[in-house]
Amino acid sequence: MDGCETNVSALFASYMENQPPSRHFYMHTSREAEKRISNHLGTPINLNYVPPELQAQVLDLVIRPEFTGCGHLAIVLRNPFLYDIPLNMTQQLIQTFYHYLWNTNTTSRLQLRHMDLIVLDGAHSEQAVLAIKVNRQHPFYDPKCNGFSPLVQPTDLFPVKDDNSTNPVHFFIDSPDAVSILRRHNANFFVGTLRNSTNGFDAELTENLFLEEIDFLGSKQLRHTLDRLAKGLPVYETDLLIGDPYHMNNTTVEENEVYKVMLGQIWAGVVGFGIGVGSAMIG
């Protein structure tokens, strides 16, 4: 590894060591991409574990767009200039993720449990983009939910059918509240890392300034990805009220179950979309 790759690897290790128990580092690929890698190498490949003798070959392939099963990452690899991310940095992060996933001697078992590689089956069938926002200004909002974001499983909680079949309608999900929580955590980590580095630190750089830049880049990158993965699809927004004036005060929130909060009731208003959601339990 050269100096830059070593820095990415060391930074990734430090980041993983500082993750709370509830937060996993997630990446996904597709069964089709896994099959393409297997066909290219002439041997079956399971991307959740690749034996040492094949790792170098697979690492060379997973950074090529045609072997990348995540649509977003494939677009970033093809258009790094649109995302303001150096191509080699994206490539190194992907390779570092897989390297740590496959090699128990480079990380602790605890860190390995914090890494999720999901291999998705089938093709995209989303028919809309759904942005899920939490109304934290409503008088019934429960302050105990500060720092929490609901886990939503659209096909389970919103069994919406299209007009001509019994198949549920699938959505691309955007959860700004979950993104905000993670970005705040990341700003704290990276500014702290810079502050403690030996390369000098800009005293004017604060977590808020860092977060502003992340938000700016994130919004631009989201637009580029949606323009390609969800071009022409309608975009809808929800306005969720987390809390229940009758039951929420009797609900306790376990800090180590960030995405498993039992909500007494969700009041959802979907702008411009014919979904009626009465009450639901998210767990």
C-alpha positions in Angstrom: 0.0 0.0 0.0 1.2 3.5 -0.7 0.9 6.3 1.8 -2.5 7.4 0.8 -3.9 3.9 0.9 -2.3 3.3 4.3 -4.0 6.5 5.6 -7.4 5.3 4.4 -6.9 1.9 6.0 -5.8 3.5 9.3 -8.6 6.0 9.3 -11.1 3.2 8.6 -9.8 1.2 11.5 -10.0 4.1 13.8 -13.6 4.9 12.6 -14.7 1.4 13.2 -13.2 1.4 16.7 -15.2 4.5 17.6 -18.6 3.2 16.4 -21.3 2.8 19.1 -22.7 -0.8 19.5 -25.9 0.0 17.7 -24.2 1.4 14.5 -23.0 -0.9 11.7 -20.9 0.1 8.6 -23.2 -1.0 5.8 -22.4 -1.7 2.2 -24.5 -3.6 -0.4 -23.8 -5.3 -3.7 -26.0 -7.5 -5.9 -26.2 -11.2 -6.7 -25.7 -10.3 -10.3 -22.4 -8.5 -9.6 -21.3 -11.5 -7.5 -22.1 -13.8 -10.4 -20.2 -11.6 -12.9 -17.1 -11.7 -10.6 -17.4 -15.5 -10.3 -17.7 -15.9 -14.1 -14.8 -13.5 -14.7 -12.5 -15.6 -12.4 -13.9 -18.9 -13.4 -14.7 -19.9 -9.8 -17.7 -19.4 -7.4 -17.2 -16.3 -5.3 -19.0 -15.4 -2.0 -18.3 -11.7 -1.4 -19.0 -12.1 2.3 -15.8 -14.2 2.6 -13.1 -14.6 -0.1 -10.2 -16.9 0.7 -6.7 -15.3 0.9 -5.5 -16.7 -2.4 -8.3 -15.0 -4.4 -8.5 -11.7 -2.4 -6.1 -9.7 -4.6 -8.0 -10.6 -7.8 -11.4 -9.8 -6.3 -10.2 -6.5 -4.8 -9.1 -5.5 -8.3 -12.6 -6.2 -9.6 -14.9 -4.8 -6.9 -13.7 -1.2 -7.7 -14.7 -1.5 -11.3 -18.3 -0.2 -12.0 -19.3 -3.3 -14.0 -18.6 -5.5 -10.9 -20.1 -3.1 -8.4 -23.6 -4.1 -7.3 -24.4 -0.9 -5.6 -26.0 1.5 -8.1 -24.8 4.6 -6.2 -21.2 3.5 -5.9 -21.1 2.4 -9.5 -22.2 6.0 -10.5 -19.6 7.5 -8.2 -16.9 5.3 -9.7 -17.9 6.3 -13.2 -18.4 10.1 -12.4 -16.0 11.1 -9.6 -15.9 14.7 -10.9 -19.7 15.0 -10.3 -19.4 14.0 -6.7 -16.2 15.9 -5.8 -14.6 12.7 -4.6 -11.2 11.6 -5.9 -11.6 8.3 -7.7 -8.7 6.6 -5.8 -10.3 7.5 -2.5 -13.6 5.8 -3.4 -11.7 2.8 -4.7 -9.5 2.6 -1.6 -12.5 2.8 0.8 -14.3 -0.1 -1.1 -11.2 -2.2 -1.0 -10.5 -1.4 2.6 -14.1 -2.4 3.6 -13.7 -5.8 1.9 -10.2 -6.4 3.2 -11.4 -5.8 6.8 -14.5 -8.0 6.2 -12.5 -10.9 5.0 -9.5 -10.8 7.4 -10.1 -11.4 11.0 -6.5 -10.8 11.9 -6.8 -7.1 10.8 -9.6 -6.2 13.1 -11.4 -7.4 16.2 -14.4 -9.7 16.2 -16.4 -6.8 17.7 -15.6 -4.6 14.7 -16.5 -7.5 12.3 -20.0 -7.6 13.8 -20.3 -3.9 13.0 -19.8 -4.6 9.3 -22.7 -5.6 7.1 -22.3 -6.6 3.4 -25.8 -7.3 2.0 -26.1 -9.1 -1.3 -29.3 -8.0 -2.9 -31.3 -10.3 -5.3 -33.3 -9.2 -8.3 -33.5 -6.0 -10.3 -34.7 -2.5 -9.2 -38.5 -2.2 -9.3 -38.9 1.1 -7.4 -41.8 3.3 -8.6 -41.2 6.4 -6.5 -38.9 8.1 -4.1 -40.2 8.5 -0.5 -38.6 11.0 1.8 -39.4 10.2 5.5 -39.2 13.2 7.7 -39.9 13.5 11.4 -42.0 16.4 12.7 -40.1 17.4 15.8 -42.0 20.7 16.1 -45.4 19.2 16.8 -46.6 19.6 20.4 -47.1 15.9 20.7 -43.5 15.1 19.7 -41.8 13.2 22.5 -38.3 14.7 23.4 -37.2 11.2 24.5 -36.9 10.5 20.8 -34.2 13.1 20.1 -31.4 11.5 18.3 -33.5 8.7 17.1 -34.8 7.9 13.6 -37.5 5.4 12.7 -36.7 2.2 10.9 -39.2 1.9 8.0 -39.8 -1.3 6.0 -42.0 -0.1 3.2 -43.3 -3.5 1.9 -44.2 -4.6 5.5 -45.7 -1.3 6.8 -47.1 0.2 3.6 -48.6 -2.8 1.6 -49.6 -0.5 -1.2 -50.7 -2.3 -4.4 -50.5 -1.0 -7.9 -53.7 -1.0 -10.0 -53.1 -4.2 -12.0 -51.4 -6.6 -9.7 -51.1 -7.9 -6.1 -47.4 -6.9 -5.9 -46.5 -4.2 -3.4 -45.1 -0.9 -4.7 -41.5 -0.4 -3.9 -39.9 2.9 -3.0 -36.4 4.4 -2.9 -36.3 5.6 0.7 -34.6 8.8 1.8 -34.4 9.3 5.6 -33.0 12.8 6.3 -33.3 12.4 10.0 -31.2 9.3 10.0 -28.7 11.0 7.7 -28.5 14.0 10.0 -27.7 11.8 13.0 -24.9 10.0 11.2 -23.4 13.1 9.8 -23.2 14.7 13.2 -21.4 11.7 14.5 -19.1 11.7 11.5 -18.3 15.4 11.9 -17.4 14.8 15.6 -15.1 11.9 14.6 -13.3 13.6 11.7 -12.8 16.9 13.3 -11.5 15.2 16.4 -9.2 13.1 14.3 -7.8 16.2 12.6 -7.4 18.0 15.9 -5.3 15.1 17.2 -3.2 14.6 14.1 0.4 15.6 13.8 -0.1 17.4 10.5 -1.4 20.5 12.1 -5.0 21.6 12.6 -7.0 24.6 11.4 -8.3 26.1 14.6 -11.1 27.7 12.6 -12.5 24.3 11.6 -15.4 23.4 13.9 -17.8 20.5 13.8 -20.5 22.9 12.6 -18.4 24.1 9.7 -17.5 20.5 8.8 -21.1 19.5 9.0 -22.2 22.4 6.7 -19.7 21.1 4.0 -20.9 17.5 4.4 -24.5 18.7 4.0 -23.7 20.7 0.9 -21.8 17.8 -0.7 -24.4 15.3 0.4 -27.3 17.2 -1.1 -25.5 17.6 -4.4 -24.5 13.9 -4.5 -28.0 12.8 -3.7 -29.3 14.8 -6.7 -26.8 13.2 -9.0 -27.7 9.7 -7.8 -31.5 10.2 -8.0 -31.1 11.8 -11.5 -29.6 8.5 -12.6 -31.2 5.7 -10.5 -34.7 7.3 -10.1 -34.9 9.5 -13.2 -38.5 10.4 -14.0 -39.9 8.8 -10.8 -42.2 10.9 -8.6 -40.8 12.2 -5.2 -43.1 12.2 -2.2 -42.5 13.4 1.4 -44.0 12.1 4.6 -44.4 14.1 7.8 -44.2 11.7 10.7 -45.1 12.4 14.3 -43.1 10.2 16.6 -45.1 10.0 19.8 -48.5 9.4 21.2 -50.2 11.8 23.8 -51.8 8.8 25.5 -49.2 6.1 25.3 -45.8 7.6 24.6 -45.2 8.9 28.1 -45.3 5.3 29.3 -42.7 4.1 26.7 -39.0 3.8 27.7 -36.3 4.2 25.1 -33.3 2.0 25.4 -30.2 3.9 24.3 -28.5 0.8 22.8 -31.4 0.1 20.5 -31.3 3.2 18.4 -33.3 1.8 15.4 -35.6 -0.5 17.4 -37.7 2.1 19.2 -41.2 1.0 19.9 -43.4 3.8 18.9 -46.9 4.1 20.4 -48.4 5.5 17.2 -47.2 7.1 14.0 -49.3 9.8 12.4 -48.3 10.0 8.8 -49.3 12.5 6.2 -48.0 11.7 2.7 -48.0 14.8 0.5 -49.8 14.2 -2.8 -50.0 10.4 -2.4 -52.9 8.2 -1.8 -51.6 6.3 1.2 -53.7 6.2 4.4 -51.7 5.2 7.4 -53.6 4.8 10.6 -51.2 3.5 13.2 -48.2 1.2 13.0 -45.6 -0.3 15.2 -42.0 0.1 14.1 -39.5 -2.2 15.8 
